[in-house]
Amino acid sequence: MTDFKILAVDDEVSFLMMLVKVIEKHFPDFKILSAKNGQDAWKIITTENPQIIISDLNMPGYNGLELLNLVRNEKKHKDSYFIVVTANDDEIRRVQLMDLSVDDYLTKPVAEEKIVARVKSAKRVVIMQSQVIEENKLLLQLAEQLENEIQDMIRLSVKFLEARIPSYTETLKKVAEASVWIAKSYGDFDSDHIRNIEISAYLSQAGRVYLSDELVKKPVMESGRPTNEYMHQVPKLGKDILSTVRRFSEVGKIIFHIYENFDGSGIPDRLKSWQIPFESRILRVALDYYELKLLYAKTPREAIEIIKSEAQRLYDHRVTVLMEQFMYSNEKSEKIENEIALNITELKDAMKITRDIYTEKGLKLLPAGAVLSSGIIRKILLHNTTDPILGNIYVKRY
């Protein structure tokens, strides 16, 4: 490692000179910096950014601990290797108890071999840290490149779908938006899962590209049943297409189970309730909602009522509740004037509920039109500990 810098700080001139000479002797490739007090040391640190700092604990002005705090609180310098020099072991124990992120210690008087050993150890650590930083930069670059390639593959796949099913391009974009919103509102998915849900939405109809011109215009399922015997092959074909790309293996699994019905009567594996991947349950509701609007000319209200009527037969009721909440927020025709969405901690006396409140177990906790009181709010908070509220609570703005 070139341009290796080490800073020695001590107000005792004889010790400082000895420290510098030892480092010069054993580490001739180092650029050695020195300071007689904390203020001067900090100026050098901000301009030179030394990788290793050896500082006396007791100095006028900034003492060693104050200098350490300055270093640790500055992003550019916080990873510097900091060695504290003290006059006795009691001070070392005190510093250790304070847990101040000191990397190593030296106690005066210091033998030459101990200084050399500490600096060698510090150099190894700094080199390893530097390698990790460089590797992380490379990983970030590779991740960015991979994400760009994934975006290109998605765009290409959507173009193929657009050629076969032109009407679905904008629909799939809406399905992706709704699915991501539901996943985030449910709050049980990390960023990777949410990304997979989004990609799955865009590629959910991949298996339909093999259908005939007549069949490709039809939905895969209608009222929970395949619209044609060939539709049984759509989930498998979609999974097979995506399995050729390793990054899409999880996406393939999600798409494979989109058409499972919640009661176990769906395709391809007749999975039931919890056996169906939750990501697949989310996509199914969003996809069916927008297909009802696109293919059957249903209004948002009509579409969501059909979805809700099939909860527990075709759909997970939790997803249908959150899909309805998404509709409130995104369909202009369904918005209520002066309505706002709140989380449970923001409820206050005299607020008027504008939408039914549901829990994860399917209980309608409060109907639209209910007015909150402190007692009702306490009951909601208590119930939430055992049967959480789904999504937001919608109220009339004051």
N, C-alpha and C positions, 0 to 999 in steps of 0.2 A: 504494500500500500504506500503510495507516494504522498508527499506533503503531509506527513504525520506530525501533528502538533501536540505539545504537552506544555501545560502552564503550571509553574511552581509559585506558590503564594505563602509568604511568611514575613512577619515583621522583624524576626531575628535574623539579621544579615548574615552571620556566620553559618547558621543552619541553611539558609537559602542558597548561599554560595556552594556549600557542600553538596546540596541536593542537585544543583545545576551541574556540577563537575561529575558527579556519579552518572547522571543521565547522559552527559556528553561522552563519557568514557565507554559506556556499554550500549548506547543507542545513538551512534553517530549519524544515522539517517533521519533522526527526529529534528524538527524545528523546535527549539527550546525557548519558551517565553517565561518571564518572571515578573513578579509584582510584590511590593512590600506592604500592601494593605488591600482591603476588600474593594474599595472604590476603584483603585487602579486596575485591580484584577477584573472587575466587571466590565470596564472599558475595553480591556484586551479581549475578553470573551466575546463581546458584541461585535468586535471588528475582525478578530482572527478565528473565532469558533474552534477552539482547541478540542480535540477528541478526549484528552485526558487532563484532569485537573487535580493537582495535589495541593491541598490548602490546610494551613494551620487553623486550629479551632478558635484560639483566642487571639484576636487582633483588634487594633483600634479601628473606628469607623465600622464598616461591615465586618462582622466576625465570620468565622467559617460557616456557621449554620445559616446566617442571613444570606451569605453568598450562595450557598447551596439552594436555598429557597428561590432566589432569583433565577438560578439556572433551571431548576425543575419547573418553574412556572412560565418559562419562555419556550414556545414550541420549537424554535430553531435549535436551542441548546439543551433541551431537556434530556436527551439521551447521552450527554457527555458522561464519561466514567469519572466518578468523583471519589477521591481518596482523602480522608480526613486525617490530619496529624494532630495528636494530642500529647499532653505532658504526663498523663497517667491513665491507667486502665479504668478507673472509676468514671472518667468522662466518656470513655467509649461505651460503657454499659448504659450511661445516661442517654447517650445519643441513640443507642440501639432501642432502648425503651420508648423513645420518642418516635421511632419508626419514620425516620426522615429520608429514607431512600439513599442512604450512603452506600457506596459500592464496596469500599474497603477501608482499612484503618492502618495507621502507623503510630507507634508510641515512641516518644523521645526518651533517651537517645536512641537513634536508629542506626543499626548496623548496615553497612553497604549492601551486603547480600540480601537483606530484607527489602531494601528499596528496589533492587534489581528484580527480585521475585515478584513484587507487587506490580511493577511496571510491565513486566513480561505478561503477567496474567491479564492486566488491563488491556494490553495490546491485542492479545488473543480475542478477548471479548469484543473489543471495538471492531476488529476485522470481521468476526462472525456477524455482528450486528449490521455491518456494511453489506455483507453478502446477502443477508436476509432482506435488507431494504432493496437491493438491486433485483433479487429474485422476485420480490413482491411487485416491483415495477414491471418486470417482465410478465408476471402472471396477470396483472391488470391489463397490460397491452394485449396479451393473448385472449383474455376474457372479452375485451372490447372487440377484437377481431372476430371472435366466435359469435358474439351477439350480432355483429353486422352480417355475418354469414347466415345466421339463423333468420334475421329479418329478410335477407334476400331470398332464402328458401321459402319463407312464408308468403312473400309477395308473389314468387313464381307459382306456388301452389294455388294461391287465390286466383291468379290469372287463368290457370287451367280450369278451376271451378267456374270462373266467370264465363269461360267459353262454352261450358256445358250447361251451366245453370245461371244465366245472366241475372235473373231477378234476385239471386241470393247474396250478391256481393255486399250491398248495403245492409241487408238483414244480418249477415254474419258479424259485421262491424258492431251492430247494435247488440247482438247476442254477447259478444265479447265484453262490451261496456257494462252490460247488466250483470254478467257473471262475475266480473272482477268486483263490481260494487257489492254484490251479495257476499262474496267471499270475505271482503274486507269488513263488511258490517257484522258478519258472523264472528269474526275475530279469532278464528282457530287455524289460520293458515299463515305460513311464513312467506317471504317474498318469492322463493323458488316455486312454491305450490301455486301462488297467485299467477306467476308468469306462465306456468304450465296450463292453468285454467284458461288464460287469455289465448295462448297458442291453440289449445284444443278447440276453442270456440271458432277460430278462423278456419281450422282444418276439419271441423266436425263432419262435413259432408263429403270428405275425400272419397269414401267408398262408393258414392253415387255416380262417380265419373264413368263407371263400367256399365251403368244401366242403359237400356235402349232410349232413344229419343222420346218415346211415349212415356216410359216409366220415370225418367229423370225429372219430369215436371210434377210428379206426385210426391207428397210427403212420405217418409218411410213408415210412419205410424199414424193411425187415425183412431181416436178413442181407445188407445192402448193396444191396438192390434195392427200387424203389418198390413199395408194396403195391397200387397201382392206377395206371392210366395218368394219371388226373387229378392224382396227386401230383407229376408233373413240373412242374406250374404253381405249386406252393406256394412255392418259393424266389423266383420272379419276382414273384408276388403280394405276398409279404412285402416285397421290395425296393421295389416300386411304392408300397405304402402308406407306407413310411418316407421315400421320396424327396420326398414333399410337404413334409417338415420339413427345412430345410437342416441343422440341428444333427444330424440323424440320418443324414446321407449316408454316413458311415463305418460306422455301425451297419447300414445297408441292405446294404452290400457284404459285411460279415461274415455276415449272415443269408443272403444270396444263395448263399454257398458252404458252408453248414453240411453239406449232404448230398453233397458231393464225397467219393469214396472215395480213400484214400491211394494205391491202385494205378491210379487214373485211370478207374475204371469207374462213378463216381457221377454225380449230376445237380447242376446243369443243364449244365455246360460240360465235364464229364469231365476236370477238372484233376487233376494228379498231384503227389504229395509236396509239394515246396517251392513249387509253383505255387499251392497252396491257402493262403489267409491263415492264419497260425498261430492267430489268434484264432478262426477258424472251426473249426480242428482241435481246439482246446480245448473249444469248446462242443459239438461233435459227441460227443466222448467222455463229457462230463458228462451230456448229454441222453440218450444211449443207455443209460448206466448206470442212470439213474433211471427211464427207460421200461421197462427190463427188470424193475425192482422193481415198478413201478406196474401195468404191463399184463400182465406174465407171472408175477407173484408170485415172482420170484427173490429168494433171500437175498442179502445184500451179498457174501458169498463167491462164490456162484454167478454173480452179475452181473459181478463183476470178473474172474472166470476166463474168462467168455465174451468180455469186452472184450479181455483179454490174448491170447486165442487168435486174435483177429482183427487184432492189431498187424501193421503193414506191408501188410495187405490193405485194411482199412477205416480204420485209425487210425495216427497217428504214435506209435511205440512210446514216445517220451519222455513224451507226454501220458498214455499208459496207466500208466506207472510212477508218475507224480505223482498220477494219479487213485487208484491203489491206496494211496499214502501218505495221501492225503486221507481215504480210507475208514478207514485205521488210526486216524486221529485223531478221526473223527466218528461212526463206527458202534460203538455200545457192545458189540455182540456180537463185534467183531473186535479189541478192545483187549486187550493183554497186560499182566498185572499187573506193576507196577514197571518198565514200559518207558518210556524217554524218547527224544526226538528230539534229535540233536546235529548241529552242522555239522562239517565235516572238521577244523577247527582244534581241536576240543574232545576229540578221541579220545585215549585213554590206554591204557597196558598193562593187560592182563587183562580188558578190557571184552568182553562177549559180544554178538555181533551177533544181533539177533532177527528181522531181515528181510533178504532178499537185497539186495545193493548193486549197482545198475546204473549204467552210464555213458551218456553221450549217444549214443555209437555203438552201443549195444545190448549191450555186453559185461556179463555177470554177473561183477562183479569179486570178490565174496565171497558165499558162501551164508549163509543164516540158520544160526546155531549156531556160526559161526567165532569163535575167541577171538583178540583182538588182542595183538600183541607189538610192540615198538619197530621191528623189521624190517618187519613187515606194514604198520605205520602209515607208515613211510618210503616203501614201495612205493605205497601208496594216494596219498600226497601227490605223488609223482613222476608217477604215472599221471594224476592230476587236472590236471596242467599241459598235457597234450596231448589228453586225453579226459575232460572234467569229469564228476564224480559228479552224478547227478540227485537233486535235492532233499536231504532229510535222511538221516542214518544213524541207524538205530534200534538201541538197545542196552539191555541189562538194567541197571537201576539197582543200584548196589552195595548 
